[in-house]
Amino acid sequence: MSLTTQTIEALIKLAIVAGGVMTAAMYLVLVERKMAGWIQGRLGPNRVGIPLTKIRLFGLGQPVADALKLILKEDVTPAHVNRRIYNLAPLIIMTAAVSVFAVIPFGSIIPGEGLGRENPIPLVVAPGIDVGMIFVFALSSIAVYGVILGGWASNNKYSFLGALRSSAQMIAYELPLGLGLLGVVLATGSLQLEKVIGVQADTGIWFALSQPLGFVVFVVAAFAEAARLPFDLTECEQELVAGFHTEYSGMRLVLFLTAEFIHMITAAFLIVILFLGGWHFWGLTGGSEDAVTWLGAIVRIVVFMIKILAVILFFMLVRWSWPRFRFDQLMNLAWKMMLPLGIVNLIAVAIAVEMSASAGASLPWIVYGWIVAVVAWMVTAVCSPLMTDNTARVGDATVGAPLEKAG
């Protein structure tokens, strides 16, 4: 295949991925609002349908109406901001959020027959990247700079506090996130995302089963990295109005909000690829890559997307079911629980790999992984306090003195 053909193929994939991700983000917002209404005992959006008609289509036109409203909304730039950094921040976070999908596969392959090709077409923009995981986490880490710069450039105390919280939270939870990932890297011996899925498909055992402790650590850290409830301390309305994007409006605000939602989609992709077998499903998506037919390729894509949608719905369910942590509780969870548990999982996997080249690929290693997880959580439960006292204490600098005077 010539260089020109490769470039055209990559551009077509890029356009499909970018358009698909942006459209998915729009309509997943509608799904989240519907789920919020269901959990809270109300209807959610259900009126906007086809314009100039009475056809409502269950509210499917709501994302389009929201997008038009934000596009046509007056884009105000406050006079007190640092204009260059203020305008640059949303571009940084949006670029990093979308660029991650260059190495994330959306399926295995599709046959080249019928498309004028001898070789199959991999369903990834940049196939064969040996350091795909490093690429994903490097770009995900860059996104925090957009948040920090946006908060700093706004010259607003609420924005600045949100940016400080974001930097502390991202740094704290990147460590357990990486430790959860390293367990998978040790078991597969590769940083290539397609290889991770292939190992789980060949053995028939997902890493969520053989490394349950690493799976839990990775999921909790992914929630925090995506700044989803109960970890959205960077923009909590009760304290910071909107946090780092308090001073933003119009299309620049859209870039921030869309990038945050895309981070959740990215986290769902990584959870499915690293721990839930990707497009593998027993008896339904088996067979080697070379023998995949059009029907098999479509089935793999459908299975993959169903898993990702299920994880995204879990993200939404947690958001509308759990209360927000206090910031000190958030940091304690990272440094005193998730980090030690991630280290324990990494050591346990390293021992398993040293003892056997097929660690995690058989029933004894699954039992070993669950024993490690249960023992680790039991030790954590014994060492951590059984309850937390959130009541105001007499003698506190802000609460105690008025109470004493009133008494």
N, C-alpha and C positions, 0 to 999 in steps of 0.2 A: 504494500500500500504506500503510495507516494506521500510526501510531506503535505502537499496541498489537500489531498483527500483526508488525511489525519486532522488537519486544521479545520476543514469544513465539518467533519464529524464531531470534533470537540465543540465547535461553536453551536451546532444544532443541539447537542446534549446540554450545553450551558444554557441556551435559551429555554429549553424544556424544563430544566431543573429550576432555574430562577423563576420562571412563570408559575410553575407548579407549586413551589414553596411559598411564593407570595400569595397565590390564590388560596392555598391551604391555610395560611395564617389568617386570612380574612374570614373564611368560613368556620375555622376552628374557634374564632372569637364568638361567633354566633352559637356554636355548640356549647361553649363554656357558659354563655349567658343563659342558654336553655337549661343547662345542668344546675346553674345557680338558682334559677327559678324553681326547678324541681325539688332541690334540697330545701329551699326556704319556703316551699308551699305556695308559690306564685307561678304565673304563666311564662314570663320572659317575653322576648320579642316575638310577635306573631302577626303583626299588622302589615308590614311593608311587603308588597308583592310586585305586580306589574304596574308601572305608572299609568295613571288616567283610567284605571279599571278597578273593579272591586275584587279582583283575583289576588288573594293574599299569599298563596303558596307557602303557608306555614312560617311566614316571616323570612323567606330565603332572600328577599331583596334588601334586608337590613344592612348587611355588610357593604353593599353598593351605595346605599344612602349615607352610611357613616363615612365612607371614603370620599364621596362627593362633598359632604359637609366640611370635612377637614381640608380638602383641596381648595375649596372656595372660601374657607375661613381666612380672615385677615391675619397676615403673618406679621406680628408685631415684634420688633427688636427693641428691648428696653435700652434707654440711653446709658445706663451705668455699666453695661456688660463690656467685656473684652471681645470685640466683634469678630476678629479672626479666629480665635480659639472657640468662641461661641458657635460659629458656623461650622467649624471643622469637627467638633465633637460628635454630632449625630452621624456625619459621614463615616467617621472611623468605626463606630460601633456597628453601623449597618453593613459596611464593607466586610468587616471581620465575620459578622454573622452569616452572610451569604457565601463568602469564599470557602468556608468550612466544607460545603457540600461538593467541592471539587473532587474529594477523595472518598466520599461516603457512597457506597454502592446502593442502588435502588432495586437491585435484583441481581441474579447471577449473569446470565448471558442470554442473547436471543440468536437463533440460527442465522447464518449469513445467506442461506439459500433463499432465492426470491428477492433478494435485495442487491443482487449483482456482486456478491462477495463470496469468497471461498471460506474465509475464517469467520467464526461467530463474533458478534458485537458485544463487548462487555458493557453492562449498564452502569457505568461510572464515567464521570467526565474525564478524569485523569487516571486510567487504569495502571496497575502494576507499581504503584508507589510503595516502596519498601518501608518507608517511615510514615505511613499514613496516620498512625495514632499520634505521633509527635506533631505532625502538621495540624491535626485537629485541635490538639490542646494548646499549641503555640498560638493559633489564631484566636481561640477562645480566650486565652489570657490577654490578648491585645484589646479585646472588647472593654475591659475594665478601664483602660486609658480614656476611652470615649466618655465613660461615666465620670471619671475624676476631672477631666478637662472641662466637661459641661458644667459640673458643679462649681469648679474654680472660676471659670469665665463668667458665670452668672452674677458673681459678687452679691450673693444672697446667702444669709446664714442658714436657711433651710436647705438650699442646694448644696452648700459646702458641707453641712453635717451629713447629708445623704451620701455625698462623694466619699467622705472619710469612712463612714460605715461600710460602704461598698468595697473600698480598698482593703479594709481589715477583714471583712467577711470573705472576699475572694481569695486572699492570701491564706487565711486559716483553712478553708475547705479545699483548696487545691492540693494540699498534702494528703488528706485521706482519699481524695479522688484519684490521685496518682498511685497510692498504695493499693487501692482496689483494682486499678488497671494492671499493675505490675504482676499480680497473681495470675492474670490471664496471659500476660506476656511470657512468664516463666513456663506455664503449662503448654503453650503453643510454640515457643521459641521464635516468634515472629512479631513484627510491628505492623504487618499488613492486615487490613481489616478483612479482606476477602479470605485470607489464610485462616483467620480466627473462626470465621463461619465454616470454612472447609473442615477444620479439625473437629468441630462439634458435629458436623454432618457425618464425617467418617466414623467417629466413635459412637454416634447416636446418643450422646450424653451432653446436655447443656451445662455450661459453667455455673449457672444458677443452682444446679443440683450438686455439683461436685465442690463448689466454693460458695456455699450460702452466706458465710460471714463476709467475704469480699463483695458479694452481690448487695447485701444490705448496706455496707459501708459506701459502696459506689452510688447506690440510689439516693441515700440521704445526702451525700456530698453533691450529687447532681441537682437535687432540689435547691440546695443553698447556692450553687454556682449559677443557676437560672433565676435566682432571686424570687422564687415562688413561695407563697404562703406554705408553711408558717415561717419562712425565712426572708420575707420582703421588708426587712428593716431599713433598706436604703430609700424607700419611698412611702413609708407608712403614713396614711393620711392624718391620723390622730395627732401625730407629733410634728411631721415635716411638711404638711400640706400635700406635696407630691414628691418631695425629695430632690434629687439632682436635676430633674427637669421642671421644677416649679416655674422657671422663667421662660419656658419654651411654649410655642403655640404653632398652629398651622402645620405645614409639611415637615418642619424640623421635629415637632413633637411626634408626628406619625412615624418618622424614622426611628426614634427612640422606642416607641411602643411596639412597633413591628419587630425590631431587633430583639427586644426582650422575649417576644412570643416565639421567634425563630430559635432562640436559645433553648426554649423548652422542647421544640421539635427536634433539635440536634441532640439534646439529652436523651430523648426517647429513641432516636436512631441508635445511639451508642449503647444504651441499655439492651436493646434487642440484639444488636450485632455481637456485643461482647459476652452477654450472659444468657440470652434466650434463643440462641441458635440461628439468628438471622432468618433466612427463608426456609430453613430446614424444619420439616414436620414429618414425623415417623410414618413411613408407608405412603406418603402423599407427594413428597418432593425428593425422593431418593434418586439414585443414579449418578453417574459421573458427569462432569461438565461437558465432555465431548459428545455425549449421547442425548443432550437436552433437545427436545422438540419444541415447536412453537407452543403447543399445549402445555408442556412441562414448564416452559419459561413463564407463561402467563400465570400458571398455578403458583409458581414460586413468588412472583411479584404480588399476587393477591394475598398469600400467606404472610409475606413480609409486611405488607401494609396493614393487615388486620392486627398483627402483633403491635406495630407502632401505634395504631389508633387506640388499642387497648391500654398501652402505657400512657398515652396522652390523656385518656379519660381518667386514668388513675391519678395523674397530676392534678386534673381539675377537681376530682372528688376530694382529694386531700385539701386543696385550697379552700373549698367551701365547707369543710367539715372541721378543720382544726383551728384553734385560736393562734394568734401570733405570739412567738417567743419574745421575752425581754432580751435586750442586746447582750447582757451579761450571761444569760442562759444560752444564747446562741453561741457565744465564744467558748463557754465551758463545754458545751456539747462537742465542739470541734476539737479542742485541745485535750480534754480530759477523757473523752469517750471514743470518738471516731478515730482519732490518730492512734491511740494504743490498740484499738481493735484492728485497724488496718495493718499495723506492724505485726500483730499476732497472725493475721491471715497470710501475710507475705512470708513469714518464717515457716508456717505450716506448709504452704505450697512448696517452698524451697526444699524442705525436708522430704516431701512426697516425690518431687522431681528427682532428687538425689538418690532416693531409694529405688525408683522405677522410672523408666523412660516413658511409660504409658500412664503416668499419674493422672487420675481423674477420668480415666477411660474405662473403668470397671466398677462393679458394685462395691468391692472393699474400699476403694478410694472415695466413693460417695459417702459411705458410712463414716470413714475417717474425717471427711470434711464436715459432716453434721456433728460429729462428736466435738470437734474443735469449736464449731459455732456455739453449741449448747454450753460447753464449759466456759467459753469466753463470756457469754452473756450472763451466766450464773455468777461468775466472779465480778462482773460489772454491777450486777444487781446487789451483791453483798457489799461492795465497796462504796457504791453511791448512796446518798441519803434517800430514805424512804419517802420523804415529803419535802416540799419547799415552802417556806413561810414568805408569802408575798405581801403580808400586811405591813403598814407603816409602823416604824419603831419609835418609841418615845426617846428623845434625845437626838433624832435625826436633824441635820442642819436646816432642812426645809419644813419638817413636820413637827419635830419634837418641841421646839420653842413655843409655837403658838398653842400647842396642846397644854404645855405646862402653865402658860399664862392663863389660859381659859380655865384650868383647874384651880 
